[in-house]
Amino acid sequence: MNIQITKPKVEDAAQLAKICKQTYTEAYGYVHQPKVLQFYLNQSFNNEIITTSLKDEKHQFLIAKVDGEMVGYAHLFIENKVGHLERIYILRSWIGKGIGKILLQKIIQVAANKSCSSIQLSVWTEDERAIEFYKRAEFEITSTKIRSYNNEKYNHFIMKKSFPLS
Ligand SMILES: CC(C)(COP(=O)(O)OP(=O)(O)OC[C@H]1O[C@@H](n2cnc3c(N)ncnc32)[C@H](O)[C@@H]1OP(=O)(O)O)[C@@H](O)C(=O)NCCC(=O)NCCS
C-alpha cells in the first residue's frame, strides 16, 4: 500500500469538497435528520468555502492518497498559537488500516512547525472509535461542550494535546 500525505492545491478544492461530504455522510449521516444533513453538508463543504480556506494560511489541509486515490484528509485551523483540528476523516473502506494515524501525526507536525503550543479538537461523546484514536495519540479530555446543528444538539468532548510533542 503506497500512502502519500500531501498538501492540497487550490485546484483540488472540488475533489476535496467531495471527499469532505462523502466522509461526513458515511460517519454521521445516520444521526441527522436528512434536511439537517443536507443543509450542513452544503454550508460546510461547498467549493467556495473550501477554496477560500485553501488560500488562507490559517487553514492547513493535508490529504491522504493510496496509489493516487484520495482516501482521507485533515483540516487544521490555527488561531493564537493554538491548532484546532477541525476534521480528520478517512473514507469508510479505508478505515482501520493505519492511514488516520499517519495523517494525525503529520497534521500535528504542521501545527508544531507553525509554532502552535497545543492542538485541540472536539469529538462527539458517543464516538468511541475516534475518542480511542485520539487517546492513543496522547490527546486528553479537558472539558465538554454542546454543539448545535440546526435544532439538533450533541454533547462533545474537548480533547487537547500540549507541545512539545512526545
Ligand atoms: C477516526 C479516524 C480518522 C481514524 O483513522 P483510521 O485510519 O481508521 O485509524 P488507524 O487505522 O490509523 O488507527 C489508529 C489507532 O486507533 C486505533 N483504533 C482504530 N479504530 C479503533 C477502534 N474501533 N477501537 C479502538 N481503537 C481503534 C488503532 O488500533 C490505532 O491504534 P494503534 O496505533 O495503537 O494500534 C477514522 O476512523 C475515521 O475517519 N472515522 C470516521 C470519521 C471520524 O470519526 N472522524 C473524527 C471526528 S472527530
The ligand as an ORCA input file, in Angstrom:
! r2SCAN-3c Opt
* xyz 0 1
  C     -11.072      8.334     13.360
  C     -10.333      8.002     12.084
  C      -9.815      9.280     11.425
  C      -9.139      7.104     12.441
  O      -8.436      6.770     11.264
  P      -8.116      5.227     10.928
  O      -7.313      5.216      9.681
  O      -9.370      4.459     10.933
  O      -7.227      4.827     12.206
  P      -5.936      3.925     12.209
  O      -6.205      2.655     11.463
  O      -4.762      4.736     11.775
  O      -5.825      3.591     13.753
  C      -5.126      4.469     14.619
  C      -5.195      3.963     16.036
  O      -6.545      3.935     16.502
  C      -6.880      2.610     16.895
  N      -8.256      2.309     16.511
  C      -8.802      2.424     15.291
  N     -10.076      2.013     15.329
  C     -10.313      1.616     16.597
  C     -11.454      1.080     17.273
  N     -12.603      0.851     16.633
  N     -11.347      0.810     18.587
  C     -10.180      1.004     19.226
  N      -9.080      1.515     18.637
  C      -9.147      1.809     17.346
  C      -5.933      1.745     16.122
  O      -5.758      0.479     16.750
  C      -4.666      2.538     16.125
  O      -4.002      2.451     17.365
  P      -2.552      1.781     17.485
  O      -1.664      2.556     16.608
  O      -2.257      1.921     18.936
  O      -2.726      0.383     17.012
  C     -11.206      7.200     11.072
  O     -11.621      6.001     11.695
  C     -12.408      7.975     10.587
  O     -12.326      8.709      9.605
  N     -13.575      7.790     11.238
  C     -14.809      8.439     10.821
  C     -14.730      9.932     10.992
  C     -14.338     10.360     12.383
  O     -14.764      9.801     13.374
  N     -13.500     11.407     12.401
  C     -13.129     12.047     13.639
  C     -14.210     13.031     14.008
  S     -13.813     13.904     15.487
*
